[in-house]
């Protein structure tokens, strides 16, 4: 995990489609695009590309970083970095 402009302080900073990584204890736990957010509660839902499932992220329990949004290459169906 790195410190810098990508650090998210609250779920109010995120919108649907933003790509994020959630860290706990210095290790990556979840990664994926934001599906929904509840800013008043500090919660957000992501589609976790590590597990393939939807995950609820509590901003008080994880360090969240905004990352460059991935793209899906037609016919492959997995996330690839933007060129």
LOTORSE-405768 format. One record per atom (N, C-alpha, C, O): residue in one letter; residue number from 1; x, y, z; chain; atom name. Coordinates in nm, 2 decimals. Each point is the difference from the previous one (the first is absolute). Layout:
% LOTORSE-405768
+------+------+--------+--------+--------+------+------+
| finu | baza |   east |  north |     up | gufi | lodo |
+------+------+--------+--------+--------+------+------+
|    a |  NUM |      X |      Y |      Z |    A |   CA |
...
+------+------+--------+--------+--------+------+------+
//
This chain:
% LOTORSE-405768
+------+------+--------+--------+--------+------+------+
| finu | baza |   east |  north |     up | gufi | lodo |
+------+------+--------+--------+--------+------+------+
|    x |    1 |   0.08 |  -0.12 |   0.00 |    A |    N |
|    x |    1 |  -0.08 |   0.12 |   0.00 |    A |   CA |
|    x |    1 |   0.09 |   0.12 |   0.00 |    A |    C |
|    x |    1 |   0.10 |   0.01 |   0.07 |    A |    O |
|    x |    2 |  -0.14 |   0.09 |  -0.14 |    A |    N |
|    x |    2 |   0.07 |   0.13 |  -0.01 |    A |   CA |
|    x |    2 |  -0.09 |   0.11 |   0.05 |    A |    C |
|    x |    2 |  -0.12 |   0.00 |  -0.02 |    A |    O |
|    x |    3 |   0.19 |   0.10 |   0.08 |    A |    N |
|    x |    3 |  -0.08 |   0.12 |   0.03 |    A |   CA |
|    x |    3 |   0.01 |   0.10 |  -0.11 |    A |    C |
|    x |    3 |   0.09 |   0.00 |  -0.08 |    A |    O |
|    x |    4 |  -0.19 |   0.09 |   0.07 |    A |    N |
|    x |    4 |   0.00 |   0.09 |  -0.11 |    A |   CA |
|    x |    4 |  -0.14 |   0.05 |  -0.04 |    A |    C |
|    x |    4 |  -0.09 |  -0.02 |   0.08 |    A |    O |
|    x |    5 |   0.08 |   0.07 |  -0.20 |    A |    N |
|    x |    5 |  -0.13 |   0.05 |  -0.04 |    A |   CA |
|    x |    5 |  -0.11 |  -0.10 |  -0.01 |    A |    C |
|    x |    5 |  -0.12 |   0.03 |   0.00 |    A |    O |
|    x |    6 |   0.15 |  -0.16 |  -0.01 |    A |    N |
|    x |    6 |  -0.10 |  -0.11 |  -0.02 |    A |   CA |
|    x |    6 |  -0.07 |  -0.04 |   0.13 |    A |    C |
|    x |    6 |  -0.09 |  -0.07 |   0.00 |    A |    O |
|    x |    7 |   0.14 |   0.12 |   0.12 |    A |    N |
|    x |    7 |  -0.06 |  -0.03 |   0.12 |    A |   CA |
|    x |    7 |  -0.14 |   0.05 |   0.01 |    A |    C |
|    x |    7 |  -0.02 |   0.12 |  -0.01 |    A |    O |
|    x |    8 |  -0.08 |  -0.20 |   0.04 |    A |    N |
|    x |    8 |  -0.14 |   0.04 |   0.02 |    A |   CA |
|    x |    8 |  -0.03 |   0.02 |   0.15 |    A |    C |
|    x |    8 |   0.02 |  -0.09 |   0.08 |    A |    O |
|    x |    9 |  -0.07 |   0.21 |  -0.05 |    A |    N |
|    x |    9 |  -0.03 |   0.03 |   0.14 |    A |   CA |
|    x |    9 |  -0.14 |  -0.04 |   0.04 |    A |    C |
|    x |    9 |  -0.02 |  -0.05 |   0.11 |    A |    O |
|    x |   10 |  -0.07 |   0.06 |  -0.20 |    A |    N |
|    x |   10 |  -0.14 |  -0.04 |   0.02 |    A |   CA |
|    x |   10 |  -0.07 |  -0.05 |  -0.12 |    A |    C |
|    x |   10 |   0.04 |   0.03 |  -0.11 |    A |    O |
|    x |   11 |  -0.15 |  -0.11 |   0.13 |    A |    N |
|    x |   11 |  -0.07 |  -0.05 |  -0.12 |    A |   CA |
|    x |   11 |  -0.07 |   0.11 |  -0.08 |    A |    C |
|    x |   11 |  -0.04 |  -0.03 |  -0.11 |    A |    O |
|    x |   12 |   0.03 |   0.15 |   0.17 |    A |    N |
|    x |   12 |  -0.06 |   0.11 |  -0.08 |    A |   CA |
|    x |   12 |   0.08 |   0.04 |  -0.12 |    A |    C |
|    x |   12 |  -0.04 |   0.07 |  -0.09 |    A |    O |
|    x |   13 |   0.17 |  -0.11 |   0.09 |    A |    N |
|    x |   13 |   0.10 |   0.04 |  -0.10 |    A |   CA |
|    x |   13 |  -0.02 |  -0.09 |  -0.12 |    A |    C |
|    x |   13 |   0.06 |   0.02 |  -0.11 |    A |    O |
|    x |   14 |  -0.13 |  -0.13 |   0.12 |    A |    N |
|    x |   14 |  -0.01 |  -0.10 |  -0.11 |    A |   CA |
|    x |   14 |  -0.14 |  -0.01 |  -0.06 |    A |    C |
|    x |   14 |  -0.10 |   0.03 |   0.06 |    A |    O |
|    x |   15 |   0.11 |  -0.06 |  -0.19 |    A |    N |
|    x |   15 |  -0.13 |  -0.02 |  -0.08 |    A |   CA |
|    x |   15 |   0.01 |  -0.14 |  -0.06 |    A |    C |
|    x |   15 |   0.10 |  -0.06 |  -0.01 |    A |    O |
|    x |   16 |  -0.22 |   0.02 |  -0.03 |    A |    N |
|    x |   16 |  -0.01 |  -0.13 |  -0.07 |    A |   CA |
|    x |   16 |   0.10 |  -0.01 |  -0.12 |    A |    C |
|    x |   16 |   0.00 |   0.09 |  -0.08 |    A |    O |
|    x |   17 |   0.07 |  -0.20 |   0.08 |    A |    N |
|    x |   17 |   0.10 |  -0.02 |  -0.11 |    A |   CA |
|    x |   17 |   0.14 |   0.03 |   0.04 |    A |    C |
|    x |   17 |   0.10 |  -0.04 |  -0.07 |    A |    O |
|    x |   18 |  -0.07 |   0.12 |   0.17 |    A |    N |
|    x |   18 |   0.13 |   0.03 |   0.05 |    A |   CA |
|    x |   18 |   0.07 |  -0.13 |   0.04 |    A |    C |
|    x |   18 |  -0.07 |  -0.08 |   0.07 |    A |    O |
|    x |   19 |   0.19 |   0.06 |  -0.11 |    A |    N |
|    x |   19 |   0.07 |  -0.12 |   0.04 |    A |   CA |
|    x |   19 |   0.08 |   0.03 |   0.13 |    A |    C |
|    x |   19 |   0.06 |   0.10 |   0.02 |    A |    O |
|    x |   20 |  -0.07 |  -0.20 |   0.08 |    A |    N |
|    x |   20 |   0.07 |   0.02 |   0.13 |    A |   CA |
|    x |   20 |   0.07 |  -0.13 |   0.04 |    A |    C |
|    x |   20 |  -0.03 |  -0.11 |  -0.05 |    A |    O |
|    x |   21 |   0.12 |   0.13 |   0.14 |    A |    N |
|    x |   21 |   0.06 |  -0.12 |   0.08 |    A |   CA |
|    x |   21 |  -0.02 |   0.03 |   0.14 |    A |    C |
|    x |   21 |   0.01 |   0.11 |   0.05 |    A |    O |
|    x |   22 |  -0.04 |  -0.21 |   0.03 |    A |    N |
|    x |   22 |  -0.02 |   0.00 |   0.14 |    A |   CA |
|    x |   22 |   0.11 |  -0.08 |   0.07 |    A |    C |
|    x |   22 |   0.02 |  -0.11 |  -0.03 |    A |    O |
|    x |   23 |   0.05 |   0.18 |   0.13 |    A |    N |
|    x |   23 |   0.11 |  -0.06 |   0.07 |    A |   CA |
|    x |   23 |  -0.04 |  -0.02 |   0.14 |    A |    C |
|    x |   23 |  -0.06 |   0.09 |   0.06 |    A |    O |
|    x |   24 |   0.11 |  -0.19 |   0.01 |    A |    N |
|    x |   24 |  -0.01 |  -0.02 |   0.14 |    A |   CA |
|    x |   24 |   0.13 |  -0.06 |   0.05 |    A |    C |
|    x |   24 |   0.05 |  -0.10 |  -0.06 |    A |    O |
|    x |   25 |   0.00 |   0.16 |   0.16 |    A |    N |
|    x |   25 |   0.13 |  -0.05 |   0.05 |    A |   CA |
|    x |   25 |   0.11 |   0.01 |  -0.10 |    A |    C |
|    x |   25 |   0.10 |  -0.08 |   0.01 |    A |    O |
|    x |   26 |  -0.11 |   0.17 |  -0.10 |    A |    N |
|    x |   26 |   0.11 |   0.02 |  -0.10 |    A |   CA |
|    x |   26 |  -0.01 |  -0.09 |  -0.12 |    A |    C |
|    x |   26 |   0.08 |   0.01 |  -0.10 |    A |    O |
|    x |   27 |  -0.18 |  -0.10 |   0.10 |    A |    N |
|    x |   27 |  -0.02 |  -0.10 |  -0.11 |    A |   CA |
|    x |   27 |  -0.12 |   0.03 |  -0.08 |    A |    C |
|    x |   27 |  -0.11 |   0.04 |   0.06 |    A |    O |
|    x |   28 |   0.11 |  -0.07 |  -0.19 |    A |    N |
|    x |   28 |  -0.11 |   0.02 |  -0.09 |    A |   CA |
|    x |   28 |  -0.11 |  -0.11 |   0.04 |    A |    C |
|    x |   28 |   0.03 |  -0.12 |   0.00 |    A |    O |
|    x |   29 |  -0.15 |   0.17 |   0.02 |    A |    N |
|    x |   29 |  -0.11 |  -0.10 |   0.04 |    A |   CA |
|    x |   29 |  -0.11 |   0.00 |  -0.11 |    A |    C |
|    x |   29 |  -0.05 |  -0.11 |  -0.04 |    A |    O |
|    x |   30 |   0.02 |   0.23 |  -0.02 |    A |    N |
|    x |   30 |  -0.10 |   0.01 |  -0.10 |    A |   CA |
|    x |   30 |   0.04 |   0.09 |  -0.11 |    A |    C |
|    x |   30 |   0.07 |   0.10 |   0.03 |    A |    O |
|    x |   31 |  -0.11 |  -0.12 |  -0.16 |    A |    N |
|    x |   31 |   0.03 |   0.09 |  -0.11 |    A |   CA |
|    x |   31 |  -0.12 |  -0.01 |  -0.10 |    A |    C |
|    x |   31 |  -0.05 |  -0.11 |  -0.02 |    A |    O |
|    x |   32 |   0.01 |   0.23 |  -0.03 |    A |    N |
|    x |   32 |  -0.11 |  -0.01 |  -0.10 |    A |   CA |
|    x |   32 |  -0.07 |   0.14 |  -0.01 |    A |    C |
|    x |   32 |   0.03 |   0.09 |   0.07 |    A |    O |
|    x |   33 |  -0.13 |  -0.09 |  -0.17 |    A |    N |
|    x |   33 |  -0.07 |   0.12 |  -0.02 |    A |   CA |
|    x |   33 |  -0.11 |   0.02 |   0.11 |    A |    C |
|    x |   33 |  -0.06 |  -0.10 |   0.05 |    A |    O |
|    x |   34 |   0.03 |   0.23 |  -0.02 |    A |    N |
|    x |   34 |  -0.10 |   0.03 |   0.09 |    A |   CA |
|    x |   34 |  -0.14 |  -0.02 |  -0.07 |    A |    C |
|    x |   34 |  -0.02 |   0.04 |  -0.11 |    A |    O |
|    x |   35 |  -0.07 |  -0.11 |   0.18 |    A |    N |
|    x |   35 |  -0.13 |  -0.03 |  -0.05 |    A |   CA |
|    x |   35 |  -0.10 |   0.10 |   0.06 |    A |    C |
|    x |   35 |  -0.09 |   0.05 |  -0.07 |    A |    O |
|    x |   36 |   0.11 |  -0.02 |   0.20 |    A |    N |
|    x |   36 |  -0.09 |   0.09 |   0.07 |    A |   CA |
|    x |   36 |   0.07 |   0.05 |   0.12 |    A |    C |
|    x |   36 |   0.09 |  -0.06 |   0.05 |    A |    O |
|    x |   37 |  -0.14 |   0.18 |   0.01 |    A |    N |
|    x |   37 |   0.06 |   0.05 |   0.12 |    A |   CA |
|    x |   37 |  -0.11 |   0.06 |   0.09 |    A |    C |
|    x |   37 |  -0.10 |   0.05 |  -0.05 |    A |    O |
|    x |   38 |   0.13 |  -0.05 |   0.18 |    A |    N |
|    x |   38 |  -0.09 |   0.06 |   0.09 |    A |   CA |
|    x |   38 |   0.09 |   0.10 |   0.08 |    A |    C |
|    x |   38 |   0.05 |  -0.04 |   0.11 |    A |    O |
|    x |   39 |  -0.04 |   0.16 |  -0.16 |    A |    N |
|    x |   39 |   0.10 |   0.09 |   0.06 |    A |   CA |
|    x |   39 |  -0.03 |   0.03 |   0.15 |    A |    C |
|    x |   39 |   0.10 |   0.02 |   0.07 |    A |    O |
|    x |   40 |  -0.22 |   0.00 |  -0.03 |    A |    N |
|    x |   40 |  -0.04 |   0.03 |   0.13 |    A |   CA |
|    x |   40 |   0.05 |  -0.10 |   0.10 |    A |    C |
|    x |   40 |   0.02 |   0.03 |   0.12 |    A |    O |
|    x |   41 |   0.00 |  -0.16 |  -0.16 |    A |    N |
|    x |   41 |   0.04 |  -0.11 |   0.08 |    A |   CA |
|    x |   41 |   0.14 |  -0.04 |  -0.02 |    A |    C |
|    x |   41 |   0.05 |  -0.09 |   0.07 |    A |    O |
|    x |   42 |   0.02 |   0.15 |  -0.17 |    A |    N |
|    x |   42 |   0.14 |  -0.04 |  -0.03 |    A |   CA |
|    x |   42 |   0.01 |  -0.14 |  -0.06 |    A |    C |
|    x |   42 |   0.10 |  -0.07 |   0.02 |    A |    O |
|    x |   43 |  -0.20 |   0.03 |  -0.09 |    A |    N |
|    x |   43 |   0.00 |  -0.13 |  -0.06 |    A |   CA |
|    x |   43 |   0.00 |   0.00 |  -0.15 |    A |    C |
|    x |   43 |  -0.06 |   0.10 |  -0.06 |    A |    O |
|    x |   44 |   0.11 |  -0.20 |  -0.01 |    A |    N |
|    x |   44 |  -0.01 |  -0.01 |  -0.14 |    A |   CA |
|    x |   44 |   0.00 |  -0.15 |  -0.04 |    A |    C |
|    x |   44 |   0.06 |  -0.08 |   0.07 |    A |    O |
|    x |   45 |  -0.12 |   0.06 |  -0.18 |    A |    N |
|    x |   45 |  -0.01 |  -0.14 |  -0.06 |    A |   CA |
|    x |   45 |   0.09 |   0.00 |  -0.12 |    A |    C |
|    x |   45 |   0.00 |   0.10 |  -0.08 |    A |    O |
|    x |   46 |   0.09 |  -0.20 |   0.07 |    A |    N |
|    x |   46 |   0.08 |  -0.02 |  -0.12 |    A |   CA |
|    x |   46 |  -0.03 |  -0.14 |  -0.06 |    A |    C |
|    x |   46 |  -0.04 |  -0.09 |   0.07 |    A |    O |
|    x |   47 |   0.08 |   0.08 |  -0.20 |    A |    N |
|    x |   47 |   0.00 |  -0.13 |  -0.06 |    A |   CA |
|    x |   47 |   0.14 |  -0.05 |   0.01 |    A |    C |
|    x |   47 |   0.08 |   0.04 |  -0.08 |    A |    O |
|    x |   48 |  -0.05 |  -0.13 |   0.17 |    A |    N |
|    x |   48 |   0.14 |  -0.03 |   0.03 |    A |   CA |
|    x |   48 |   0.06 |  -0.09 |  -0.11 |    A |    C |
|    x |   48 |  -0.05 |  -0.11 |  -0.02 |    A |    O |
|    x |   49 |   0.15 |   0.16 |  -0.05 |    A |    N |
|    x |   49 |   0.06 |  -0.08 |  -0.11 |    A |   CA |
|    x |   49 |   0.09 |  -0.11 |   0.05 |    A |    C |
|    x |   49 |   0.04 |  -0.09 |  -0.07 |    A |    O |
|    x |   50 |  -0.01 |   0.09 |   0.20 |    A |    N |
|    x |   50 |   0.09 |  -0.11 |   0.06 |    A |   CA |
|    x |   50 |  -0.09 |  -0.12 |   0.03 |    A |    C |
|    x |   50 |   0.05 |  -0.11 |  -0.01 |    A |    O |
|    x |   51 |  -0.17 |   0.13 |   0.05 |    A |    N |
|    x |   51 |  -0.09 |  -0.11 |   0.04 |    A |   CA |
|    x |   51 |  -0.12 |  -0.02 |  -0.10 |    A |    C |
|    x |   51 |  -0.06 |  -0.11 |   0.00 |    A |    O |
|    x |   52 |   0.03 |   0.21 |  -0.08 |    A |    N |
|    x |   52 |  -0.11 |  -0.01 |  -0.09 |    A |   CA |
|    x |   52 |  -0.13 |   0.03 |   0.07 |    A |    C |
|    x |   52 |  -0.11 |  -0.02 |  -0.07 |    A |    O |
|    x |   53 |   0.11 |   0.06 |   0.19 |    A |    N |
|    x |   53 |  -0.13 |   0.03 |   0.07 |    A |   CA |
|    x |   53 |  -0.01 |   0.14 |   0.04 |    A |    C |
|    x |   53 |   0.10 |   0.08 |   0.00 |    A |    O |
|    x |   54 |  -0.22 |  -0.04 |   0.04 |    A |    N |
|    x |   54 |  -0.02 |   0.14 |   0.05 |    A |   CA |
|    x |   54 |   0.04 |   0.00 |   0.14 |    A |    C |
|    x |   54 |  -0.02 |  -0.09 |   0.08 |    A |    O |
|    x |   55 |   0.09 |   0.20 |  -0.04 |    A |    N |
|    x |   55 |   0.05 |   0.02 |   0.13 |    A |   CA |
|    x |   55 |  -0.04 |   0.13 |   0.06 |    A |    C |
|    x |   55 |   0.00 |   0.10 |  -0.07 |    A |    O |
|    x |   56 |  -0.04 |  -0.10 |   0.19 |    A |    N |
|    x |   56 |  -0.03 |   0.12 |   0.08 |    A |   CA |
|    x |   56 |   0.13 |   0.05 |   0.06 |    A |    C |
|    x |   56 |   0.06 |  -0.07 |   0.08 |    A |    O |
|    x |   57 |  -0.02 |   0.19 |  -0.10 |    A |    N |
|    x |   57 |   0.12 |   0.06 |   0.06 |    A |   CA |
|    x |   57 |  -0.04 |   0.11 |   0.10 |    A |    C |
|    x |   57 |  -0.07 |   0.10 |  -0.04 |    A |    O |
|    x |   58 |   0.11 |  -0.12 |   0.16 |    A |    N |
|    x |   58 |  -0.02 |   0.10 |   0.10 |    A |   CA |
|    x |   58 |   0.12 |   0.08 |   0.01 |    A |    C |
|    x |   58 |   0.11 |  -0.05 |   0.03 |    A |    O |
|    x |   59 |  -0.12 |   0.18 |  -0.06 |    A |    N |
|    x |   59 |   0.12 |   0.09 |  -0.01 |    A |   CA |
|    x |   59 |   0.07 |   0.01 |   0.14 |    A |    C |
|    x |   59 |   0.12 |   0.04 |   0.00 |    A |    O |
|    x |   60 |  -0.18 |  -0.07 |   0.11 |    A |    N |
|    x |   60 |   0.06 |   0.01 |   0.13 |    A |   CA |
|    x |   60 |   0.09 |  -0.13 |   0.02 |    A |    C |
|    x |   60 |   0.08 |   0.00 |   0.09 |    A |    O |
|    x |   61 |  -0.10 |  -0.10 |  -0.17 |    A |    N |
|    x |   61 |   0.08 |  -0.13 |   0.02 |    A |   CA |
|    x |   61 |   0.11 |  -0.02 |  -0.10 |    A |    C |
|    x |   61 |   0.09 |  -0.08 |   0.02 |    A |    O |
|    x |   62 |  -0.09 |   0.16 |  -0.13 |    A |    N |
|    x |   62 |   0.10 |  -0.02 |  -0.11 |    A |   CA |
|    x |   62 |   0.06 |   0.13 |  -0.04 |    A |    C |
|    x |   62 |  -0.06 |   0.11 |   0.01 |    A |    O |
|    x |   63 |   0.18 |  -0.12 |  -0.06 |    A |    N |
|    x |   63 |   0.07 |   0.11 |  -0.07 |    A |   CA |
|    x |   63 |  -0.04 |  -0.01 |  -0.14 |    A |    C |
|    x |   63 |   0.03 |  -0.11 |  -0.06 |    A |    O |
|    x |   64 |  -0.09 |   0.21 |   0.00 |    A |    N |
|    x |   64 |  -0.05 |  -0.02 |  -0.14 |    A |   CA |
|    x |   64 |   0.07 |   0.10 |  -0.09 |    A |    C |
|    x |   64 |   0.02 |   0.12 |   0.03 |    A |    O |
|    x |   65 |   0.03 |  -0.17 |  -0.14 |    A |    N |
|    x |   65 |   0.07 |   0.07 |  -0.10 |    A |   CA |
|    x |   65 |  -0.08 |   0.00 |  -0.13 |    A |    C |
|    x |   65 |  -0.05 |  -0.10 |  -0.04 |    A |    O |
|    x |   66 |   0.04 |   0.22 |  -0.03 |    A |    N |
|    x |   66 |  -0.05 |   0.00 |  -0.13 |    A |   CA |
|    x |   66 |   0.11 |  -0.03 |  -0.10 |    A |    C |
|    x |   66 |   0.11 |   0.05 |   0.01 |    A |    O |
|    x |   67 |  -0.14 |  -0.14 |  -0.11 |    A |    N |
|    x |   67 |   0.10 |  -0.05 |  -0.09 |    A |   CA |
|    x |   67 |  -0.05 |   0.04 |  -0.14 |    A |    C |
|    x |   67 |  -0.12 |   0.02 |  -0.02 |    A |    O |
|    x |   68 |   0.20 |  -0.03 |  -0.08 |    A |    N |
|    x |   68 |  -0.05 |   0.02 |  -0.14 |    A |   CA |
|    x |   68 |  -0.10 |  -0.10 |  -0.04 |    A |    C |
|    x |   68 |   0.01 |  -0.12 |   0.03 |    A |    O |
|    x |   69 |  -0.12 |   0.17 |  -0.09 |    A |    N |
|    x |   69 |  -0.11 |  -0.09 |  -0.03 |    A |   CA |
|    x |   69 |   0.04 |  -0.10 |  -0.11 |    A |    C |
|    x |   69 |   0.07 |   0.03 |  -0.09 |    A |    O |
|    x |   70 |  -0.10 |  -0.16 |   0.12 |    A |    N |
|    x |   70 |   0.04 |  -0.10 |  -0.10 |    A |   CA |
|    x |   70 |  -0.10 |   0.00 |  -0.12 |    A |    C |
|    x |   70 |  -0.10 |   0.06 |   0.01 |    A |    O |
|    x |   71 |   0.14 |  -0.13 |  -0.12 |    A |    N |
|    x |   71 |  -0.09 |  -0.01 |  -0.11 |    A |   CA |
|    x |   71 |  -0.01 |  -0.15 |  -0.03 |    A |    C |
|    x |   71 |   0.08 |  -0.08 |   0.04 |    A |    O |
|    x |   72 |  -0.19 |   0.04 |  -0.10 |    A |    N |
|    x |   72 |  -0.03 |  -0.14 |  -0.04 |    A |   CA |
|    x |   72 |   0.03 |  -0.01 |  -0.15 |    A |    C |
|    x |   72 |  -0.07 |   0.07 |  -0.08 |    A |    O |
|    x |   73 |   0.15 |  -0.16 |   0.04 |    A |    N |
|    x |   73 |   0.03 |  -0.02 |  -0.14 |    A |   CA |
|    x |   73 |  -0.11 |  -0.09 |  -0.06 |    A |    C |
|    x |   73 |  -0.03 |  -0.11 |   0.06 |    A |    O |
|    x |   74 |  -0.04 |   0.15 |  -0.16 |    A |    N |
|    x |   74 |  -0.11 |  -0.09 |  -0.06 |    A |   CA |
|    x |   74 |   0.05 |  -0.14 |  -0.02 |    A |    C |
|    x |   74 |   0.10 |  -0.02 |  -0.06 |    A |    O |
|    x |   75 |  -0.19 |  -0.08 |   0.10 |    A |    N |
|    x |   75 |   0.03 |  -0.14 |  -0.03 |    A |   CA |
|    x |   75 |   0.09 |  -0.06 |   0.11 |    A |    C |
|    x |   75 |   0.01 |  -0.12 |   0.00 |    A |    O |
|    x |   76 |   0.05 |   0.20 |   0.08 |    A |    N |
|    x |   76 |   0.09 |  -0.06 |   0.11 |    A |   CA |
|    x |   76 |  -0.07 |   0.00 |   0.13 |    A |    C |
|    x |   76 |   0.00 |  -0.10 |   0.07 |    A |    O |
|    x |   77 |  -0.07 |   0.21 |  -0.04 |    A |    N |
|    x |   77 |  -0.08 |   0.01 |   0.12 |    A |   CA |
|    x |   77 |   0.07 |   0.01 |   0.13 |    A |    C |
|    x |   77 |  -0.05 |  -0.03 |   0.10 |    A |    O |
|    x |   78 |   0.17 |   0.08 |  -0.11 |    A |    N |
|    x |   78 |   0.07 |   0.02 |   0.13 |    A |   CA |
|    x |   78 |   0.06 |   0.14 |  -0.01 |    A |    C |
|    x |   78 |   0.02 |   0.06 |  -0.10 |    A |    O |
|    x |   79 |   0.02 |   0.00 |   0.22 |    A |    N |
|    x |   79 |   0.05 |   0.13 |   0.01 |    A |   CA |
|    x |   79 |   0.14 |   0.01 |  -0.05 |    A |    C |
|    x |   79 |   0.08 |  -0.08 |   0.03 |    A |    O |
|    x |   80 |  -0.06 |   0.18 |  -0.12 |    A |    N |
|    x |   80 |   0.13 |   0.03 |  -0.05 |    A |   CA |
|    x |   80 |   0.03 |   0.15 |   0.03 |    A |    C |
|    x |   80 |  -0.09 |   0.08 |   0.00 |    A |    O |
|    x |   81 |   0.22 |  -0.05 |   0.02 |    A |    N |
|    x |   81 |   0.03 |   0.15 |   0.02 |    A |   CA |
|    x |   81 |  -0.03 |   0.08 |  -0.12 |    A |    C |
|    x |   81 |   0.01 |  -0.05 |  -0.11 |    A |    O |
|    x |   82 |  -0.05 |   0.17 |   0.13 |    A |    N |
|    x |   82 |  -0.02 |   0.09 |  -0.12 |    A |   CA |
|    x |   82 |   0.13 |   0.03 |  -0.07 |    A |    C |
|    x |   82 |   0.10 |   0.01 |   0.07 |    A |    O |
|    x |   83 |  -0.10 |  -0.01 |  -0.20 |    A |    N |
|    x |   83 |   0.12 |   0.03 |  -0.07 |    A |   CA |
|    x |   83 |   0.05 |   0.14 |   0.02 |    A |    C |
|    x |   83 |   0.10 |   0.04 |  -0.06 |    A |    O |
+------+------+--------+--------+--------+------+------+
//
